[in-house]
C-alpha cells in the first residue's frame, strides 16, 4: 500500500508563489508516477503535472506550463510542486496521487491508484 501525504498550500496573492510537497509512504519502490491534480468548486478534477519515479520525465497541463515546476527529492521519496506567478484561477484543492499502473493515462485521475487528502490553495486578486 502506498499513501501520499500532501503539505504546503495556503493563501497567496496573484503573482506570488507557493510550494506543495507530497511524501510517499509504504511501498514506494512500486510507484511509477507521482502526479498533482486540482479540483475547484463545481468542476471536475483536472491534471496539473506529473513526474516519473526516476525524477527525469515530467509532463504539465498547458494552463500551468512555464509557471509550475514538479521535481523529486529522490533521497526522501518526496515530490514538490513549485507554483510561481499564481493566478486566481489556480485556486483549488490540490491532490497528490501515485500510480503503480503500467500503461495508464498519466494525465487522467483514472491513471492513479492512491490519493492524498488534498490541500487548499487560494489565490487572491
N, C-alpha and C positions, 0 to 999 in steps of 0.2 A: 504494500500500500504506500502511495506517495501522497503527501499532503502539503500543498503550497500554502504559505503564510505570508500575507502582504503586510507592509509597513510603509509609512510615509503618507503622502497626501495632505489634504488640508485646504486652506484658503490662500489664493494668490490674486494679485491684480493682473489685468491684461498686460501682456508684455513681460510678465515675470516668469519665474522658473520654479519647478518643484521636482523632486526625485522620489520615485516609488521603488521599493525593493521587494523582492519575493524570495523567500528561503524555502528550499525543498527538503522536507524531512522524509524519512523512510528509505525505500529502495531507490535512491537517486540514480544509481547506475543504469537502471532500466529506462530512464527518461530519454526521449528522442528530441523533443522540443519543449520550450517553455515560452508561453505567449502572454500577451496582455490584451484584454478586451475591455470595452466600456459599454455602459448602458445608462442612458438618460431617461427621464420620466416619460413614459408613453412610447418609448422606442424599443426596437429590438437590440439585443446585444450585438455590438459590432467589433470587428477586428481592429486592433491598433498596431501591434508589432509582434514579431516572434523571432526566436533565435534557436539555432540547433545546439545540442548539448556540448559540442566541441567549442562553442562560442565564436565560430567563424562565420557561419551563414546566417544572415538576417533578412527580414522582409518587413515592409511597412505599408500601412494604408496610405493612400495618396494624400489624405487630409492631414497627416502628421509628418510626412516625409520632409526632411530638411529642418524640422523643428524638434522632433523627438529622436532620442538615440537609445537603443537597447544594447546592453552589454552584460557580460557574465564574469563573475568572480569565480574562477574555477576552483580555487582553494576552499571556498566557502559554499559551493553549490548554490550560489545566490545570483539572481538576475536583477538588474536595475533598469529602470526606465527614466532617463533624464528628459524632462519636458521643459523646453525653452520656448520663448515667445508665445506664451499661453494666450488663448483666446476664450471669450465667454462660451463659445460653442464646444470647448473642451470639457465643460462642466459635466460630470457624470460620476457614477460609481465605477471604479476601475477594478477589474478582476484579473488575478493571475491564474494561469492554468498550465498543467503539464500534459504532455502527450506521450504515451507509450505505444501508439497505434501506427504500425507500419503502413505507409501508403496513404495516410489520411490527408484530407484537405486542411492544411495548417492555417488557413485564413477563415475557417468556419468553426463555430463553437463545437460542432459535431466531431471535429478532429482532435478533441481533448477529452481526457477521461478523469481528470482530477481538477478541482476548482478550489480557490481560496474563498474567503468570506466577503471580500470586496472592501475597498477603501474609497471614501468620498473625496473627490477633487472639485473644488468650486472656484471658478474664475470670475472675478467681478470686473465690470467695465469701467 
